Amino acid sequence: MLALLFIEPAFQKLTDPSLFGNTFLVFGFDRIKTNIVFGVTLLFMIMFPKNKRLLKKDNLFIFVVIIFHLFNVLLSINQQNSLAIFIVGIVVPILFYKALSSVGLIVLNDNNLVLKSVYLSVILFICIGLLMFNNSGLQTSDIGVNRVGGGVWLSNVSTQILAIFFPLVLIKNTDKKLNILRIVCLLLYFVLLIISVSRTALVVYSLMAAIFTLKTKNKFLFIFLGLLGLIIFYYFLVSFLHIDIIEMYSSRFEKSGSLTNTVESDARADVFKEALTSFINSNLFFGNGISTFNLVNNAGYTNAHNIILNMLVERGIIGLGLAFIFFYGIFKRSNYLLRIENIQDDDRKMIESLKIGLIGYLLIGMTGNDLFLNSGFINGWPLCCIIVFLVLIQVKLFKYKNYDTEF
């Protein structure tokens, strides 16, 4: 399911003969046609549930979310775009939640199976980005490094979504085959952070690694070996591949001036101002409609580069409130699970790691992009990745407390 989840949004990009991303600025149903296939697949899965014990008390919240977004579509300044994103950004994640819950007690109780699925999906996802990046991923210009095609996929998408699963690959595993996959994931994550040239991702991933390191033993050994590996890899890139990471990052971060000047001149400050102005002039409670930010700001920005501002503009105060309830519920249940006295060590490590990953996901979202669907980061298939964490929590709660949780 995770492999399918990661493949289907990339499918439209891969069908672009140039691999450059000519469909990036296409909106409406043409942009999400491959995503609908995933939704139909989930619908058939729900028709034949394997287990109903995790499918009981979530319907009220789901009903409220659907009703609100129907009003959001009806009041939208572009109903076609908002309806299209409503299908893949709201309906599909709900179907995914129901489908995963119906098989959760069967597949999510096996931690090795979960980790194997995550590792293989991460490898697949980054390799798709590297395939596109090999065609036209970075271009240099007078203003520094410009990310296009696969570079956009790796920087604006992969670093954000895969932040959720990054702490999982830091957990040592006794299974040798799983450990090999884990090491491959670590190497690909490192390549991702280098090639993406994302300042926010570099800071957030370092923060997640630091938090994880503080929770593990042999901290100094872990840090020492990590730094040693980075140095060796750097010299390998410079000597054999002629890629100077320091020069590349200097061009990206400093451009023609100092790092301070680069940060001060970042266009995000202007984007945030435009977003606040657009929010004040929009429907304060229901928003202007999902996937309309590019239509309501005077500068024509595609998104607010901030999940909170983007949701305020497109979904209003009510939409932002529903998102807050959703994430609050995840953290509340995960904390409840971690306080259970007889929780197994591997379950504890998995839940703690995913909590760190979710925090990283949200932090990157403070300066993040629209993830192709121009609806402000809380959307579609990225949200499905968070739902994996949510259902996993509910399965573990059921395991220890026979707990029927509410959504």
ABEGO torsion letter per residue (X at the ends): XAAAAAAAAAAAAAABAAGAGAAAABBEAAAAAAAAAAAAAAAAAAABBABAAABAAAAAAAAAAAAAAAAAAAABABAAAAAAAAAAAAAAAAAAAAAAAAAAAAAAABAAAAAAAAAAAAAAAAAAAAAAAAABABBBBAAEBBBBEAAAAAAAAAAAAAAAAAAAAABBBABAAAAAAAAAAAAAAAAAAAAAGBAAAAAAAAAAAAAAAAABBGAAAAAAAAAAAAAAAAAAAAAAAGBBAAAAAAAAAAEABBAAAAAAABAAAAAAAAAAAAAAABBAAAEAEBGAAAAABAAGBABAGBAAAAAAAAAEAAAAAAAAAAAAAAAAAAAAAAABAABBAAAAAAAAAAAAAAAAAAAAAAABBAGGAGAGGBBEAAAAAAAAAAAAAAAAAAAAAGBBBBX
